[in-house]
Amino acid sequence: MIRTRADGYELSTDPDRIDVDLVHQWLSTDAYWAHGRTRETVDRAVRGSLNFAVRDATGVQVAYARVVTDRVTFAWLCDVYVAREHRGKGLGTWLAQAVRDELTPEGIKRVLLATRDAHGVYAKAGFTPVPNPENLMVLTP
């Protein structure tokens, strides 16, 4: 999938268009949920996921998101990152909407995510708080 906004930003799910070096830099140094993540871990995560990259009008990657999914029943949206100089332009919401639009036709009934501070970004794409958080559990080995 490739989408282009009027302001020149382009979103793609082509795995060959992911700048993994840049994604690793962003996640391991600036993303609170992934500080210190190794390059090997990022490589493995990218290979095992549905990836979304946003490039500016000059072709430089400026945002990223990945989805862990079976493409049938469930998906987890994670590692959503927008370069600091491109924040405030709706790119995070655009990524979340693209994920929604990509997965909906496949019949996926539940897409989850976790965020500490971007609830409003995801709400614009239709995400809501988990209705019964007491039903969720986590395993952290």
C-alpha positions as CSV (number, residue, x, y, z in Angstrom):
1,M,0.0,0.0,0.0
2,I,1.2,3.5,-0.8
3,R,-0.7,6.7,0.2
4,T,0.4,10.3,-0.4
5,R,-0.9,13.3,1.4
6,A,-1.3,16.7,-0.3
7,D,1.7,18.0,1.7
8,G,3.9,15.4,0.1
9,Y,4.2,12.9,2.9
10,E,4.1,9.3,1.6
11,L,3.1,6.2,3.6
12,S,4.1,2.8,2.5
13,T,3.9,-0.8,3.8
14,D,6.7,-1.9,1.4
15,P,9.3,-3.6,3.7
16,D,12.1,-2.7,1.4
17,R,11.4,1.0,2.1
18,I,12.0,0.7,5.8
19,D,15.2,2.5,6.9
20,V,16.0,0.0,9.7
21,D,19.1,1.9,10.8
22,L,17.0,5.0,11.4
23,V,14.2,3.0,13.1
24,H,16.8,1.4,15.5
25,Q,18.3,4.8,16.3
26,W,14.8,6.3,17.1
27,L,13.7,3.4,19.2
28,S,16.9,2.7,21.1
29,T,17.7,6.3,21.9
30,D,14.5,8.3,22.0
31,A,11.4,6.1,22.5
32,Y,10.7,5.6,26.2
33,W,9.4,2.1,25.6
34,A,12.4,0.8,23.7
35,H,15.5,2.6,25.2
36,G,18.5,0.4,24.6
37,R,16.8,-2.0,22.2
38,T,19.5,-3.8,20.1
39,R,19.8,-3.6,16.4
40,E,19.3,-7.4,16.2
41,T,16.0,-7.1,18.1
42,V,14.8,-4.3,15.8
43,D,15.8,-6.4,12.7
44,R,13.9,-9.4,14.0
45,A,10.9,-7.3,15.0
46,V,10.7,-5.7,11.6
47,R,11.0,-9.0,9.8
48,G,8.2,-10.5,11.8
49,S,5.8,-7.6,11.5
50,L,3.6,-5.6,9.1
51,N,5.5,-2.3,8.8
52,F,4.4,1.2,7.9
53,A,6.9,4.0,7.0
54,V,6.3,7.6,6.3
55,R,8.6,9.6,4.1
56,D,8.6,13.4,3.6
57,A,8.5,15.0,0.1
58,T,12.3,14.6,-0.2
59,G,12.1,10.9,0.4
60,V,13.6,10.8,3.9
61,Q,11.8,8.5,6.4
62,V,10.2,10.6,9.1
63,A,7.9,8.1,10.9
64,Y,7.4,4.4,11.5
65,A,4.9,2.0,13.0
66,R,4.7,-1.8,13.1
67,V,1.9,-4.2,13.6
68,V,2.3,-7.7,15.1
69,T,-0.6,-9.7,13.7
70,D,-1.9,-13.1,12.5
71,R,-3.9,-11.1,9.8
72,V,-7.0,-12.9,10.8
73,T,-8.2,-12.2,14.3
74,F,-5.8,-10.0,16.3
75,A,-3.2,-7.2,15.9
76,W,-1.0,-5.3,18.2
77,L,0.1,-1.8,17.0
78,C,3.5,-0.9,18.4
79,D,6.7,1.1,17.9
80,V,4.8,4.1,16.5
81,Y,7.4,6.9,16.2
82,V,7.4,10.3,14.5
83,A,10.7,12.2,14.2
84,R,10.7,15.1,16.5
85,E,10.9,17.8,13.8
86,H,7.8,16.3,12.1
87,R,5.6,16.0,15.1
88,G,2.4,18.0,15.3
89,K,1.5,17.4,11.7
90,G,-0.9,14.5,12.2
91,L,1.5,11.8,11.1
92,G,0.9,9.6,14.2
93,T,-2.9,9.7,13.6
94,W,-2.3,9.1,9.9
95,L,-0.3,6.0,10.7
96,A,-2.9,4.7,13.1
97,Q,-5.7,5.3,10.5
98,A,-3.6,3.5,7.9
99,V,-3.2,0.5,10.2
100,R,-6.9,0.5,10.8
101,D,-7.7,0.8,7.1
102,E,-5.2,-2.0,6.2
103,L,-6.5,-4.4,8.8
104,T,-10.2,-3.9,8.7
105,P,-10.8,-5.6,5.3
106,E,-9.0,-8.7,6.7
107,G,-11.8,-9.1,9.3
108,I,-9.6,-8.4,12.3
109,K,-11.8,-7.8,15.3
110,R,-9.3,-6.4,17.8
111,V,-6.3,-4.1,17.5
112,L,-4.6,-3.3,20.7
113,L,-1.9,-0.8,21.6
114,A,-0.3,0.7,24.7
115,T,0.5,4.3,25.1
116,R,1.6,6.5,28.1
117,D,0.9,9.8,26.5
118,A,-0.7,9.8,23.0
119,H,-4.3,8.7,23.7
120,G,-5.6,11.7,21.7
121,V,-3.6,10.7,18.7
122,Y,-5.1,7.2,18.6
123,A,-8.6,8.3,19.5
124,K,-8.7,10.3,16.3
125,A,-8.3,6.9,14.5
126,G,-11.1,5.3,16.5
127,F,-9.1,3.7,19.3
128,T,-10.9,3.7,22.7
129,P,-9.8,2.6,26.2
130,V,-10.0,-1.1,26.9
131,P,-13.5,-1.6,28.3
132,N,-12.5,-4.2,30.8
133,P,-8.9,-3.8,31.7
134,E,-9.3,-6.2,34.6
135,N,-9.7,-9.0,32.0
136,L,-6.2,-8.4,30.6
137,M,-3.1,-10.1,31.9
138,V,0.6,-9.9,31.0
139,L,3.5,-12.3,31.2
140,T,6.8,-10.6,31.7
141,P,9.5,-13.3,31.9
